[in-house]
């Protein structure tokens, strides 16, 4: 496994990046000028195969206290981009789809998405891990065609029917044209409609309910939002009342001391921690969404869309690698009602941009991967996210990258 500090990784915080970063293999202690190969960083110094574990760490005082605590292990994946241009009839190319097809065929980077090859490996590894919850943050498809959704449903079936909870939201490519509305729901509605996880399924799920949609797993609550609309470019906006409803939902979770995660396709903040406001590629109501997140902070906000992965945070003033050896400071405007504050501990809201889970091209900054992290609900320490791990594709499987969270972000 790799341990990459924020000093050498451009996506973890807004700090100067050396011209030639180095990578340290924590298994063997060797250094490399570029990301090691699978063989280099999956072996120990004596050559034995080993993958560095990333277990949750519960503070000793909490283990001894007898007070209830719960850790939820979450897998976050995104932007798999199935593409089936040969299945489209000429009559289906009389709208924005023609732009997407030409871009997919002619753009070398767009051809680097390989969901048919990578997702079966991803699913195999996830089933081995047996997480508490898998979250998908949008863009199953490229032009939201029927064959693309059919292919996605077929390839993802082993995960969706495994008995593991899966929560999904659409991306802008899944709402690519007006004609495509409802196609994702017709195949994945069981995992998009919210509900409470009981008896191996989301009970009470409904794709007719307004966004945000609430996914309840024990005490953990995930709110899915959908700002994806069929516009000319690649931006989006929330439907009337959606952000206000999200605020009310987060306030309710806060009052009940339930840990909350929000998942939406578009980032709020980008690679360097600055506002993600690319013209034509971002949310037009980004500021309103950020205001709600800051007022009623969840433990994490998960996104896709930007194919370079990153982690940053609101109000993060102190480095946190794991919660047993670091403290976190938060700004004074934190809501006094938050359970973590009531317990004497303040925690940041982490923002995870997952990049893509299936990109296998020359741009290593976009290399396929997924996140694994814990959400902890603790009587002593409140609700918070911890133990972040980035798994990255290396030609054969996804290998663990130990990730340090950011030292600071713009407020």
N, C-alpha and C positions, 0 to 999 in steps of 0.2 A: 504494500500500500504506500501511497505517497502522502507526505505531509508538506503542504505548500503554504507558506506564510503569506500574509497580506502584503508583505514587502516585495514579493516577487510575483504575485498573481494579480493581473490588472483588473479582474472582475470582482474582487472581494471588497475593496474600499477605495476611496479617493485619495490615494497616496502616490508619490512618484514611483515609477517602475523602472528598474535598471534595464539597460539596453539588452543585456544578455542574462536573463534570469537563470538560476540554477535550481535543480530539483533534488531533494534528498529522499532516498528510499529508507523508510524507517525499519524495514526488515533487515537490510544488509548494511546500512550506514553509508552506502556509496552515493556519490553525487554525479549528476548528469547535466549536460548543457541543454538538453531537450527532454521532453517527456519520455521516460523509459519505455521499452517494449514490454509486452505481457510477461515474457520470460525474465526480464531484468527485475521487474518490481513485484513479481509473484513468487520470488525465491528468497530464502534466507542466505546468510553469508556462506553456509556450507552447501548451498545448492538445493536444499530441500524445499519442496513446494509449500507455500503458506500464504493465506490471505488474511490480512490483519483484521481481527474482529472489531466490532464497534458496539459493545453492549451498553445499555443504559446504566448510568451510575447514580445510585441513590445515596444521598448523604448518610453518614453513620448515625447522626443524631435522629434522623427521620426513621431509619430502620429500627432504632431502639425505642422510639416514642410510642409506638402502637397506634398512632393516629392514621386515619385512612389516607392512602396515596395511590394514584393510578397512573401508569405510564402507557401511552398509546404509541405504537410504532407505525409511522406513516410512510408510504411510498408515493412520490410525486413524479408523474411522467407527463409528457406533452408533445405536441407538434410532430406527429408521426407522418402526416402528409402522404396518404395513399394517392396514386395517380394512375388513371386508366384512360389515356387520351384516345386509344384506338377504338374504344367502345362507344364513343360519342358520334351521333349522326350529324350531318351538316346542319340540319334544322335546329340542333341544340347549340350551335355556335353563333347564333344571331344576337347574342347579348354579351355580357362581360366574360363569359366562359371562353370566348375566342382569345382574349388577352391572357387569361390564365393558362390555356393550353399552349399558346405560342411561347409564353415565358417558361413553362415547364419543359418544353421540348428544346428550345434554343439556349436557355440559360444553363450552363454547366453546373452551377451550384444547386439549382433546383433539381437536377437529375441525381444529386448525391443523396437524396432521401431514399432509404432502402428498408421500408417497413416490413416487406415480405420476408426479408432475410434476418433482420435484427429483432423484430418483436417476438418471434418464437423463443429466442434465447433469453430475452428480457423476461418473458412470462415464466420460463423454466426457473430462472433465478428467483423471481418474486415468489413463486409457489414454494420454493425451498425455504425462503425466509419466513413465510407465514406472518406477514404484517397484520396489524389490526385493521388497517384501512389503506386502500389505494385511491389516489385522487388524480384525475386527468383534467388538464386545464386547457383543452381545446385544440382544434385543427387536426381532426382525423383525416381530412381530405385535402385536395388541392383546388378543385372547382366545384365541390359539393355535388358530384354526379351520383346517380343511383349505383352504377358499378363500383365506384369508390367506396361508398358506404357499405355495399354488400361485401366487398373484400375486407374492409375493416372489421365488420361483424364476424366474418369467418375466422380471421387470424386471431382476433381477441377472444374468441369463444372459450378457449381453455381457461382464461382468467375470469371471464364473466360468469362462468358456470362452475367455478371452483369452490364456491361457498365463502370466499373472501368478500368483504364489503368493498364495493367499488362505487365511487361518486364521480360524475362527469358533468362538465359544462362545455358548450360549443365554443369554437373559435371563429374568427372572421371568415376563414375559408370554408367553414361548415355552413355559413349563411351567405355564400358567395353571390347568389342571384335570388331574385324574388321567387322564382320557380322552385328553388331548393328548400324553401321554408317547410319545416316539418319532416324532412327526410331523415335527419339524425334521430329525432324523437321516434319515428316509426320503427327504428331498429334498436335504439339504445334507451328508449323511454324509461325502462325499468330501473336504469341507473342514473337518470337525469331528473326524476320527479321529486326528489327529497324523500322524507319518510323517516321512520324509526326502524333500526335494524333489529329484527326479531326472526327467529326460525329460518335463518339463512337468506333473508330477503328484506328489502325496504318496504315495510308495511305502511300503508297510507300514501304511497307515492302517487303523484299525479302530474302529468306533463301539461295539464290545463291550469295548474296553479300559477299565480304570478311569481316572477322573480323578485327578490332572492328566494331560493328554495333551501329548505332546512333539512339537513341530514343529521340525524341524532344517533350516536353510538355510545351507549351508556351515558356518561356525563359529557363526553365530547360532542360539540356541535360544529358542523361545517355548513357555511352559507355559500351557496353557489349563485353567482350573478351572471347576467347575460347582456353585455353591451354591444353584441355583434349584430350588425344590420347590413343589408346588401347595398353598400354605397360604392361610388366609382373607385375610390382609392382603398386604402387598407386600414382606415381608422374606424372609430365606433363611438357610440354614446348610449347611455342607459335610457330605458323607457321612462315616461313620466311617473314619478313616485317611487321608482325602484331604489334610489339611493336613500331617500327618506325612510322607506321600509327597512332597508338594511340597518340604518341607525337604530331604529326601534328594536330590531332583532338583537343587535349587539348589546343594547342597553339591557334587554331582558336577560341575556346570558350573563352579563356582568352582575346584575342583581342577584341571580341564582348561583353566582360563583362557578359557572360552568366554563371550561376552556373553550374558546371559539377560534375557528380558522375560517378565513374568507378565501374563496378561489374565484378568480376571474381571468379571462384570457389576456387582457392588456396589463402591462406593468404600470405601477404608479410612479416608481423611481427606477432609473436605469442602472447601467453598469457602474457609473461613477458616483451613484447616490443622488445625482441631480434629477430634477423632474423629467419624466419621460414624456416629452411633448413634441416628438417629431411630427412635422406637418404632414397630414394625410396618412399617418401610421400610428396615431395615438388616440386617446380618449379626448373628445372635446369637452367633457365634463370631468376631467381628471382632478381639478382642484376641489370640486365638490366631494368626490369620492375620498380624496385624501383627508379632507376636513372631518368626515364621518369616522374614518379609520383612526385619526388622532383623538377624536373626542371619546370614542368608545373602543379603545384598542383591543383587537384580537391578539392572540399569541403569534399569528403568522398570516401573511397574505401571499398566496401562491399564484403565479402567472406563467404564461408562455409567450408566444408571439415574437419576442426578441430571441433570435436563435443562438446568441451568446449567453451562456449561463452566468448567473451572479447571485450573490447574497449580500444584502445590505439591511439596514434597520432604521427605525425611528428611535431617537433618544438613546442611542447606544453610546455611552461614554467610556466604557471599560471593556477590554477584550474578554470574551467569554469562550473558552474552548470546551469546558464542561462545567456544570453547575456546582461541582464539589470543590472547586479551587479558584473561583473568581466571583467578584461582586459586580452588580450592574447598577448604574445610576440612571435615573430618568429625570426628565424636565419637570418643573413645578406644575405645569398645566395638566399633568396626569389626573385622570378622574379619581377622586378620593374614594369612590365606592368600589374600586377594583379589588378583587380578593387578594391579589399579590401584595397590594399596598397595605391592606388591612392586616396581613400577616407579617408586615415589617419588611417585605422584599419587593423591590421594584424591578420590572423586567421590560426589555424592549419588545417592540413588535417587529419580527423579522420578515423581510420580503425576499422570497425565493423566486428567481427567474430561472426556470428549468431548462431553457434553451430548446433543444430537440432531443428526443430519445432515439431517433433513427437516422440522423445526418452522418454520413460516412464519406466525407470529401476531403479535399486538400487543406481546407481551413480548419486547423486544429482548435481554434477558438470556438468553433461551433460543433466540435466532436460530440457524437451521440452520448447521452448519459441520462441518469435520473438521480433524484434525491431520496435519501432515507433520513428521517429525523424522528425525534421523540417529542410528544406533547405530554407534559407532566402536570397532573392535577394533585396538588399537595396542600394539606391543611397547614403545614408549617411554612411552606415557601410560596404558596399561591399557584397560579397557572402560568406555565411558560413553555417555550420550545427550547430544545437542547440537543446535543449529540448529533450535529449535522454531518452527514456523509455524502459525498458525491461519488457515484459509480460511473465510470467512463469506459466507452467501447474501445477495445484495443485489437480489433480484428477477429477475435474469437469469442470473447465474452466481456461482460462489464466488470471492471475491477475497481476496487475501493480506493478513493482518494480521500484522505483525511482533510477536512476543510476547516480552517480557522475563520471565525466570523469576524466582521469588520471592527476595527478599532473605533471608528467614528464615521458619522455621515452628516451632511449638511442638515441643519434643523429647519 
